[in-house]
């Protein structure tokens, strides 16, 4: 009676995990009878899913019931909680129950605690854009899954192009897989990747670098492009905050005389100490005092956006302030 609870904003990764469960649980010959994906449109969706989960499967297959986009871990009535508890305690061995949501579960709710007791809980959230080592590792893992061999430089280029967008990553890897089938057996190099992969023209890390250099026109152009590409403003701020915090830690280590790159990487929560050399170059021309002042400005920016301030105007205003600060 396996129960799975997947949550997070990476809907593509959740869908792939659900497809993997379908392949594992269902006999294709009986899938039409034993697979039920229940959308949240109906107010009784949760009860319907629990009722289906208690139904024995047809034929030789197991049964998979997927309650999609559920709010059961954000709000749960007493009657629904009682039904959930009854079902989870008596779920047939032949049933796999999958619950998914984009929202973080409320740990205070009894329904959340109940699912944590019975279900395998897994988070599917995008990797923060500033954690480049994790993004590169995700690219290498996805390439391995799809049987696409990449040189280290090619993997880095693909990581830069796709960023933390899982849907884009797998789409680009599919193109590379088809190309590799007609090419030699060796790994694809960066030339092949550059020719085939559609690279996003900008990302929030490029915005951070423009701000650090004090380049106001470039920073404003990046903001306009990010908004045009539907990048959520709060995600832009989160990336800027993470990157400037990293720069601050590196600058602080330099100012205090720390020279061990491994120790600096540990303090700045950087997986690859080799990045420290490049981060040192980034912050060479910016003072510690000015870097320290960037974080309160970014916190103020986040609060303004959460209070409903105009996205573009607010981002532009604070970006200019940050650029002027980094210039000095």
N, C-alpha and C positions, 0 to 999 in steps of 0.2 A: 504493500500500500504506500508507494512513494508519494510524497507531497513536496512540491517545489514552489518557492516564492521568489520571483525575480523582480527586482525593482531598479529604477534608475532612468536617466534621460536618454541613454543610448538605445533607442527603440530598435535600431537595426540589429544590434548585438543580441537583444532579447529575442527578436524574431528568429535569428539564426540558432540560438539555444533551444527555442521551441521546436524548430524543424529537426534538430538533432534528437530531441525527445520523441518526436513522431516516428522518426526512422527506427528508434530503439524499441518503442512500445508496440507499434501497430504492425499488423500483417497487412501488406498492401491489398490483398484480396478482400479484406474485411474492413478496410479503413473507412469507407463510406458509412458504415454502420456504427463504428466504435470511436470516431473522432468528433468531438463537439467543441467548437470555439464559440463562447458566449460573450457577445459584446455588452457594454455597460448601458446600452440605450434603455433597456427595460428596468424599472425599479425592482423587479423581482429576479434580476439576473443572477444574483448570488444564490438565492434559494434554488433556482432552476439548475445551476451548476452543481450544487450539493446533492440534489435529487438525482441528476444524471450520474454523479460519481458513485452512488449507491446501486446503480443498475448493473447487473452482470453483463459482460460483453457477449457479442455474437461470435460464433465460430471459434477459431483457434487463437484469435488475437486478444491482446489486452485492450483496455479502454483508456483513452486519454481525454480528459475534460480540461479545457483551458478557459479560465475566467479572466478575460482580458480587461485591462484598464480598471481594475477594481478599486473601490475606495474603502474596502473593508478594514484597512489599517489607518484610515483617517477618521472614519465614523462608523459605528457599529451598534445597532440597537440590541437590546437585551434578548429579543426573540431571535434575531439573526445570530447573536453570539451563542445562544443555547443550541441552535441548529448546527452551527459550525463545530461546536464541541462534540455534539452527538455524532456527527459525520466523521470527524477525524478519529474518534475513538473506535469507530466500527467500519472504517473504510475497507472495502474488499481488497484482497491481495492482487486482484486482477486490474485494479483501477490505478491510474496515475493522475493526480490532480495538480494542475499548474495554475498558479495565480500570478498575475503580472500587474505592475503599476509603474508609472513614471515618477510618482511622488515618494519621498522618503517616509517609511513607516513611523507612526507616532509610537514611541517606545512606552508611553504611559498607558496605552489602551490594552484592555484585557485580550482583545482579538489579536493584537500584535504579539503579546506574550504567548498566547496559545499557538500561534503559527511558528514562533521561534522554538517552541517545544516539539512540534510535530514535523515541521518542514525543513528542507534544506534551503536556507536563505542565501541568495547571492545578489550582490550589487553590480549593476551594469551602468556605470557612470563614465562619461568621457574622461580620458586622462587629461589633467590640467595641461594646457599648451606649453607651459614653461618647463614641464618635466620631459625634456627631450630624450633622455635615455630610456624612459618607459615607453615613449611613442616609438622609438627605434626598435625596442624589444618586441612591441606589439606588431610592428611591420614584419620583422623577421619571423615571428610565430605564424602570422597569417600567410606569409609567403610559403613557409614550410607546409602548412595545412593544404595549400592549393598546389603544391608541387612546383612552385616557381623558384628557380635558383637565381640569386642576385649576388653580385659582388658587394663588398662592404660599402663602397662609394655609391653604388646604385641603390642600396637599401637606405642610405642616408638621404639621397635625393628624393626617393619616394616618401620618406618620413616627412621631409620638408614640404612636399607637394600636398600630401593628404592630410597632414597634421593629425589631429585627434578625431577626425571624421571617419568612423568605421565604415559607413556606407561608401564613401568615396574611395577608401583604401581597397575594399574588396572589388569595387568596380574597376579600378585601375589594375589590380592584380589579375582580373579576368582578361583584360586586354593583353597584359604581358604574358599570360599563360597561352593565349591563342597565338601570339607572335612567336613565343619560344618553341611551339610545336612545329613551326616551319623553319626555325633557325637551327644552329648547331646545338650540341648537347651541353655545351659549357654554360656557366652562369651569365645572365644578362648584365652588361656593364652600364655605367651611367649615361653613355651616349644613347643606348637603346631606350633607357627610361626617359631621358629628356625628350626624345623624339615622340614617344607614345603617350606619356602621362600629361594630363591636363593639370597644370599647377595653378593653385589659387593665386591671384595677383597680389594679395596682401594677407597678412594675419596680424594678430594683436602683438606678437613679439616684435614684428617689424615696426609697429607703432611705438613700442617701448624704446627700441633703439633710436628711432628718430627723435623722440623726446629727450633721451639721454644726451644726444648730440646737440640739442637745442635747435633743431631744424623745424621751425614753426610751419612753413609751407608744406613740407613733406608730412608732418604729423597731421595737419588738417586734411590733406589729401587722403591719407590712410583712414582717418575717421569716416570721411564721406564714403569711401569704398567699402569699409566694413559694414556700415549701416545699410548701404545699397545691397550688399550681399546677405542681409538679414541676420548679421551676427548680433546676438542679444547684448545690449549695452552693459548689463551687469556682468556678463561673461568677459567682456572686454576689460572691465575694471578689475575683475578677479585675476586676469592674466597680468595686467600692469602691476597690480599689488604684489603678486608672487615674484615677478621679475625684479622689481625694485627692492623687495625684501632680500632677495638673493644678492643683488649688487651691494646692498647695505652691509650684509654679513661679511662679504668678501672685503669690502673697503675697511670695515672695522678690524678684521684680522690683519690686514696690511698695516693699519695705523698702530696696532698694538704690538707689531713686530713678529707676528706668527708667520713662519716661512714654510712650515710643513703643509704641503698641499693636501695630504690626506686629512689632517686635522681641520683645515679650512673647509674641505668638502663635507666633513662630518657635521661641522657647526652649521653650514649653510644647507644641509640636507640635499647634497648633490651626490648622485650615485657614482659618477665617473670623475675621479680627481683630476683627470687630464683636462677637464673643462676649466679648471681654475686658472690656467695660464691665459686663456682667452678672456675670462671674466676680469682678471687683473688689468688687461689692456683696456677693457670697456670703461673701467672706473678710474683710470689713471688721471684724467683731466677734471674729475669732479670731486669736490671736497666731501669729507664725511659729514660735516654739518648740513650741507645742502641735500645730500642723499637722505639724511634723517628727516628732513622737512618734507620729503615727498610723500611719506606714508600718511601723515595727518591730512594732507590734501586729497589723497586717494580715498581715505576713509570718509572725508566730507563729501567727495564726489559720489561714493556709494550711497550714502544716506540721502543725498539730494535726489538721486534717481529713484530710490525706493519710496520717496515722498511724492513722486509724480512730476518732477521737474522735466522740462523738455530735453529729450535725449541728446540730440545733435548739439544744441546750443550749450548745454551743460558740459558735455564732453569736450567741445571746442574750447570753452572758457578755461577749464582746468588744464587741458593740454597746453594751452599757451602759457599759463602760470608755471607749469612744470618745466616747459622749455626755457623760460626766462630764468628759472631757478637753476637749472643745470648749466646754462650759459655762464653764470657768474662763478 
